[in-house]
Amino acid sequence: MEKLALEGGPKVIGEELASHHPGRHWIGEEEKRLVLAALKRDAFSGTLTEDLINFYGCEWAIPTSSGTSALFSAMAALGIGPGMEVIIPGFSWIPTFACVVGRGAIPVLVEVGEDLGIDPEDLEKKITSRTRAVIVVHMAGAAANLDPIMEIARKHDLLVVEDCAQDGAGKYRGKFVGLFGKIGCFSLQQNKHFTSFSGGYMISSHQDRSYSIFDIRIDHARSPRTGEAHDFYVLESRDWVNVIPLTSDNEVVLIRQYRHGLREMTLEIPGGVIEPEDTPLGAAGRELREETGYQQTEIELLGFVLPNPAFLSNRCYTCVAKDVFIAGEQRQDEKEDIEVILRPLKDITGMIRSGAINHSVVLAAI
């Protein structure tokens, strides 16, 4: 018997195997040229978004800094928050758990099957009244058993996010993974099927993006003063409106609600997003009625402010609603929990000075 290769015998595989970061072996001249162009600040700004849409045939794609940030962004976009449960497989990588905990939600572990994906039978057993979403992980290039998983999710009205970090171009029944749930999250880290050494992206087959209030736009522009070219990231948002409701007794109708950005309760005035078909006055009256149950006798547009023109594209309008009265029950959105509070108009200045009211857009309105 010949010696084993370990003992100095002949090698069964003569060529050197790729390292545990195989992506670095697939970097060619084209990639090097584009990297150098970016370093030299030439006009090249990249076409990754368009390339992803064309490759997957998806409705939209958003590049991210990593697969981890794609998962965190998906959880935020879908409104996952404190008290909610998100079901995840017991076999995965750290970001699958972290993106849930990072939103203050509770990860619920389920068993995995022979495909290393979620076991549909155990999935249904773990669903409770608090379950809001499921993260399906496609491990080691193998797609999870999506048909029964998606059927269970539809039955219980659950959001589905696909973690495709280890299955970048995988398919399930002829369709790319990442296009079955609401959002598919991918990684471009150097150990993945295709790589930019770091990075990631989100894709979706859903044209309806009503769960997200922002779109990201990248402008490549030159400074009129220096002539230097840079990429500028702009959050495209619909316009907002705030309404100052005054009763006939000169009291202000305020609202208190939980804000996930700071994970704190804030004291505000009613307001919201202006729908494309709406006007500032129309949206102000609607938000007042829905959030508080009050309705105005008269309403007036005071003006608008620019929340942050450095990276936000929208305006925030302010209206004053006069002689408001209770017209019925509140009509809150599913995720809203709003407490209505009345305070005398003369007390508002003191509440601002004490910090009881500290929402910047509300302060600008008042």
C-alpha positions as CSV (number, residue, x, y, z in Angstrom):
1,M,0.0,0.0,0.0
2,E,1.3,3.4,-0.9
3,K,2.0,6.0,1.7
4,L,-0.7,8.6,2.4
5,A,0.0,12.1,1.2
6,L,0.1,13.1,4.8
7,E,3.1,10.8,5.2
8,G,4.9,12.0,2.1
9,G,3.0,9.8,-0.5
10,P,1.6,11.0,-3.8
11,K,-1.2,13.7,-3.7
12,V,-4.6,12.7,-5.0
13,I,-5.2,16.3,-5.9
14,G,-2.2,17.9,-7.5
15,E,-3.4,21.5,-7.9
16,E,-3.6,24.0,-5.0
17,L,-7.1,24.3,-3.6
18,A,-8.7,27.7,-3.1
19,S,-8.5,29.2,0.4
20,H,-11.6,29.6,2.7
21,H,-12.2,32.9,0.9
22,P,-12.6,31.6,-2.7
23,G,-14.1,34.9,-3.9
24,R,-10.6,36.6,-4.0
25,H,-9.5,34.0,-6.6
26,W,-12.2,35.3,-9.1
27,I,-11.0,38.9,-9.2
28,G,-10.0,39.6,-12.8
29,E,-8.8,42.6,-14.8
30,E,-12.2,44.1,-15.2
31,E,-12.7,44.3,-11.5
32,K,-9.3,45.8,-11.0
33,R,-10.0,48.5,-13.7
34,L,-13.2,49.5,-12.1
35,V,-11.7,49.7,-8.6
36,L,-8.9,51.9,-9.9
37,A,-11.4,54.1,-11.7
38,A,-13.4,54.6,-8.5
39,L,-10.1,55.4,-6.6
40,K,-9.2,58.0,-9.2
41,R,-12.7,59.5,-8.9
42,D,-13.5,59.2,-12.5
43,A,-17.0,59.4,-13.8
44,F,-17.7,55.7,-13.0
45,S,-20.4,55.5,-10.4
46,G,-21.5,51.8,-10.8
47,T,-24.5,50.1,-12.2
48,L,-25.0,47.5,-9.5
49,T,-28.7,48.3,-8.9
50,E,-29.6,48.0,-12.6
51,D,-27.4,44.9,-13.0
52,L,-29.2,43.2,-10.0
53,I,-32.6,44.0,-11.4
54,N,-31.7,42.6,-14.8
55,F,-30.0,39.5,-13.4
56,Y,-32.8,38.5,-11.0
57,G,-35.8,39.9,-12.9
58,C,-36.9,41.6,-9.7
59,E,-39.0,44.7,-9.2
60,W,-36.3,46.6,-7.2
61,A,-32.8,46.2,-5.7
62,I,-30.9,48.2,-3.1
63,P,-27.2,47.8,-2.5
64,T,-26.0,47.7,1.1
65,S,-22.7,47.8,3.0
66,S,-23.0,44.1,3.9
67,G,-25.3,41.1,4.1
68,T,-25.7,41.9,7.7
69,S,-26.9,45.5,7.0
70,A,-29.3,44.1,4.4
71,L,-31.0,42.0,7.1
72,F,-31.1,44.9,9.6
73,S,-32.6,47.1,6.9
74,A,-35.2,44.5,6.0
75,M,-36.3,44.2,9.6
76,A,-36.6,48.0,9.9
77,A,-38.4,48.4,6.5
78,L,-41.0,45.8,7.6
79,G,-41.6,47.5,10.9
80,I,-40.3,44.7,13.2
81,G,-40.2,46.1,16.7
82,P,-40.4,45.4,20.5
83,G,-42.7,42.6,21.6
84,M,-42.9,41.0,18.2
85,E,-41.7,37.4,17.6
86,V,-39.7,36.5,14.5
87,I,-39.1,32.8,13.7
88,I,-35.6,31.8,12.6
89,P,-33.9,28.5,12.0
90,G,-31.7,27.1,14.7
91,F,-28.9,26.7,12.2
92,S,-27.7,30.0,10.8
93,W,-25.1,32.7,11.2
94,I,-25.1,35.4,13.8
95,P,-26.7,38.3,11.8
96,T,-29.9,36.3,11.4
97,F,-30.4,36.4,15.1
98,A,-28.8,39.9,15.6
99,C,-31.1,41.7,13.2
100,V,-34.2,40.5,15.2
101,V,-32.7,41.4,18.6
102,G,-31.5,44.7,17.2
103,R,-35.1,45.7,16.6
104,G,-36.1,44.8,20.1
105,A,-38.0,41.8,18.9
106,I,-37.8,38.2,20.1
107,P,-36.1,35.5,18.0
108,V,-37.9,32.1,18.1
109,L,-35.8,29.1,17.1
110,V,-37.2,26.3,15.0
111,E,-35.8,22.9,13.9
112,V,-34.1,22.5,10.5
113,G,-34.7,19.7,8.1
114,E,-32.3,17.6,6.0
115,D,-32.0,20.6,3.6
116,L,-30.6,22.6,6.5
117,G,-33.6,25.0,6.1
118,I,-36.6,25.6,8.3
119,D,-38.6,22.5,9.1
120,P,-42.2,23.5,8.1
121,E,-43.8,21.2,10.7
122,D,-42.0,22.8,13.6
123,L,-42.5,26.2,12.1
124,E,-46.3,26.0,12.5
125,K,-45.9,24.7,16.0
126,K,-43.9,27.8,17.1
127,I,-46.4,30.4,15.7
128,T,-48.2,32.5,18.4
129,S,-50.3,35.6,18.5
130,R,-47.1,37.7,18.7
131,T,-45.4,36.2,15.7
132,R,-44.9,38.8,12.9
133,A,-42.3,37.4,10.5
134,V,-40.2,34.4,9.5
135,I,-36.6,34.6,8.3
136,V,-35.9,31.7,5.9
137,V,-32.2,30.9,5.5
138,H,-30.9,29.1,2.5
139,M,-27.8,27.4,3.8
140,A,-24.6,26.2,1.9
141,G,-26.1,26.8,-1.5
142,A,-29.2,24.7,-0.8
143,A,-32.6,26.3,-1.0
144,A,-35.0,25.8,1.9
145,N,-38.3,23.9,1.3
146,L,-40.2,27.1,0.3
147,D,-43.6,25.8,-0.8
148,P,-44.9,24.6,2.6
149,I,-43.1,27.5,4.4
150,M,-44.8,30.1,2.2
151,E,-48.1,28.4,2.5
152,I,-47.9,28.5,6.3
153,A,-46.8,32.2,6.2
154,R,-49.8,33.1,4.1
155,K,-52.1,31.1,6.3
156,H,-51.0,33.1,9.4
157,D,-50.4,36.4,7.6
158,L,-46.6,36.4,8.4
159,L,-44.0,38.5,6.6
160,V,-41.2,36.4,5.0
161,V,-37.6,37.6,4.7
162,E,-35.1,35.4,2.9
163,D,-31.5,35.2,4.0
164,C,-29.7,34.3,0.8
165,A,-26.1,35.1,1.9
166,Q,-25.0,31.5,1.2
167,D,-27.1,31.0,-1.9
168,G,-26.4,34.0,-4.1
169,A,-27.8,32.7,-7.4
170,G,-29.7,29.6,-6.2
171,K,-33.1,28.7,-7.5
172,Y,-36.2,26.9,-6.1
173,R,-38.4,25.3,-8.7
174,G,-36.8,27.5,-11.4
175,K,-37.2,30.8,-9.6
176,F,-34.3,32.7,-7.8
177,V,-34.3,32.5,-4.1
178,G,-34.9,35.9,-2.6
179,L,-38.0,36.5,-4.7
180,F,-40.4,34.4,-2.7
181,G,-40.7,36.5,0.5
182,K,-41.2,40.3,0.9
183,I,-37.4,40.9,0.8
184,G,-34.4,38.8,-0.1
185,C,-31.1,39.7,1.6
186,F,-27.7,38.8,0.0
187,S,-24.0,39.1,0.9
188,L,-21.0,40.1,-1.3
189,Q,-18.4,39.2,1.3
190,Q,-15.3,37.5,-0.1
191,N,-16.4,34.0,0.9
192,K,-19.6,34.2,-1.1
193,H,-20.5,32.9,-4.6
194,F,-19.8,36.3,-6.1
195,T,-18.0,39.1,-4.3
196,S,-17.0,42.7,-4.0
197,F,-14.9,41.7,-0.9
198,S,-17.5,43.5,1.2
199,G,-21.1,44.5,0.6
200,G,-24.6,43.2,0.1
201,Y,-28.0,44.0,-1.3
202,M,-31.7,43.5,-1.0
203,I,-34.1,42.5,-3.8
204,S,-37.8,42.0,-4.0
205,S,-40.4,40.8,-6.5
206,H,-43.1,43.0,-4.8
207,Q,-43.8,46.2,-6.6
208,D,-45.7,47.5,-3.5
209,R,-43.2,49.1,-1.2
210,S,-45.7,50.6,1.1
211,Y,-43.9,49.1,4.1
212,S,-41.0,51.5,3.4
213,I,-41.2,55.3,3.7
214,F,-37.9,56.0,2.0
215,D,-36.2,55.2,-1.3
216,I,-32.4,55.7,-1.7
217,R,-31.1,57.7,-4.6
218,I,-27.4,58.0,-5.5
219,D,-26.4,61.2,-7.3
220,H,-23.0,61.4,-8.9
221,A,-22.2,65.2,-9.2
222,R,-19.3,67.6,-9.4
223,S,-18.8,70.5,-7.0
224,P,-19.4,73.8,-8.8
225,R,-16.5,75.3,-6.8
226,T,-13.8,72.6,-6.9
227,G,-14.9,70.5,-9.9
228,E,-14.4,67.3,-7.9
229,A,-16.9,64.5,-8.4
230,H,-18.5,62.6,-5.5
231,D,-21.4,60.3,-4.9
232,F,-24.2,61.8,-2.8
233,Y,-26.9,59.6,-1.1
234,V,-30.4,61.1,-1.0
235,L,-33.3,59.6,0.9
236,E,-36.3,60.2,-1.3
237,S,-39.5,60.6,0.8
238,R,-43.0,61.7,0.3
239,D,-43.9,65.1,1.9
240,W,-45.1,65.2,5.5
241,V,-47.7,67.3,7.2
242,N,-48.2,68.3,10.8
243,V,-51.4,69.8,12.2
244,I,-51.9,72.0,15.2
245,P,-55.4,71.3,16.5
246,L,-57.0,74.0,18.7
247,T,-60.3,73.5,20.5
248,S,-62.8,76.4,21.0
249,D,-61.5,76.5,24.6
250,N,-58.0,77.3,23.3
251,E,-56.6,73.8,24.2
252,V,-54.1,72.0,21.9
253,V,-54.8,68.4,21.0
254,L,-51.5,66.5,21.5
255,I,-50.6,62.9,20.9
256,R,-48.2,60.6,22.8
257,Q,-46.8,57.6,21.0
258,Y,-43.8,55.2,21.0
259,R,-41.1,56.1,18.5
260,H,-38.8,53.2,17.4
261,G,-35.9,55.4,16.3
262,L,-35.2,56.3,19.9
263,R,-37.3,53.6,21.6
264,E,-39.0,56.3,23.6
265,M,-42.4,57.8,24.1
266,T,-42.7,61.3,22.5
267,L,-45.3,64.1,22.8
268,E,-46.3,65.4,19.4
269,I,-49.0,67.0,17.4
270,P,-50.9,64.8,14.8
271,G,-49.3,64.4,11.4
272,G,-48.2,61.9,8.8
273,V,-47.3,61.3,5.2
274,I,-49.0,63.1,2.3
275,E,-50.2,60.5,-0.2
276,P,-49.5,61.2,-3.9
277,E,-53.1,62.0,-4.7
278,D,-53.6,64.2,-1.6
279,T,-52.9,67.9,-0.6
280,P,-51.3,69.2,2.6
281,L,-54.7,70.4,3.8
282,G,-56.4,67.2,2.9
283,A,-53.8,65.0,4.6
284,A,-53.8,67.2,7.7
285,G,-57.6,66.8,8.2
286,R,-57.3,63.0,7.6
287,E,-54.4,62.5,10.0
288,L,-56.2,64.6,12.7
289,R,-59.3,62.5,12.3
290,E,-57.5,59.1,12.2
291,E,-55.0,59.7,15.0
292,T,-57.2,61.6,17.5
293,G,-60.9,61.2,16.5
294,Y,-61.2,65.0,16.3
295,Q,-62.4,67.0,13.3
296,Q,-61.8,70.6,12.4
297,T,-64.3,73.4,11.8
298,E,-61.7,75.4,9.8
299,I,-58.2,74.5,8.6
300,E,-55.4,76.8,7.3
301,L,-52.0,76.1,5.7
302,L,-49.2,78.0,7.5
303,G,-46.2,77.0,5.4
304,F,-43.5,74.4,5.2
305,V,-39.9,73.6,6.4
306,L,-37.2,71.5,4.9
307,P,-36.5,68.6,7.4
308,N,-32.8,68.2,6.2
309,P,-32.0,69.1,2.6
310,A,-28.5,67.7,3.0
311,F,-29.9,64.2,2.3
312,L,-33.7,64.4,2.5
313,S,-35.7,65.4,-0.6
314,N,-39.1,66.3,1.0
315,R,-40.9,69.1,2.7
316,C,-42.9,69.2,5.9
317,Y,-46.0,71.3,5.9
318,T,-47.8,72.8,8.9
319,C,-51.5,73.4,9.2
320,V,-53.6,74.8,12.0
321,A,-57.0,73.3,12.6
322,K,-59.4,75.6,14.5
323,D,-62.4,74.8,16.7
324,V,-61.8,71.1,16.6
325,F,-64.4,68.7,18.1
326,I,-64.7,65.0,18.8
327,A,-66.2,63.4,15.7
328,G,-65.8,59.7,16.7
329,E,-63.4,57.0,17.6
330,Q,-59.7,57.0,16.5
331,R,-58.9,55.1,13.3
332,Q,-55.3,54.1,13.9
333,D,-53.1,52.1,11.6
334,E,-52.3,48.5,12.7
335,K,-48.9,49.5,14.2
336,E,-50.0,52.7,15.9
337,D,-50.8,53.1,19.6
338,I,-51.7,56.7,20.2
339,E,-52.8,58.4,23.4
340,V,-54.7,61.7,23.0
341,I,-53.8,64.5,25.5
342,L,-55.3,68.0,25.7
343,R,-53.1,70.9,27.1
344,P,-53.9,74.6,27.3
345,L,-52.2,76.6,24.6
346,K,-50.6,78.9,27.2
347,D,-48.7,75.9,28.7
348,I,-47.1,74.8,25.4
349,T,-44.1,77.2,25.7
350,G,-43.3,75.9,29.1
351,M,-43.5,72.3,27.8
352,I,-41.0,73.1,25.1
353,R,-38.6,74.8,27.6
354,S,-38.8,71.8,30.0
355,G,-38.2,69.3,27.2
356,A,-41.6,67.6,27.4
357,I,-42.0,68.5,23.7
358,N,-38.7,67.9,21.9
359,H,-39.6,66.5,18.4
360,S,-37.7,68.8,16.0
361,V,-40.4,68.9,13.3
362,V,-43.1,69.5,15.9
363,L,-41.0,72.4,17.4
364,A,-40.7,73.9,13.9
365,A,-44.4,73.8,13.5
366,I,-45.2,75.3,16.8
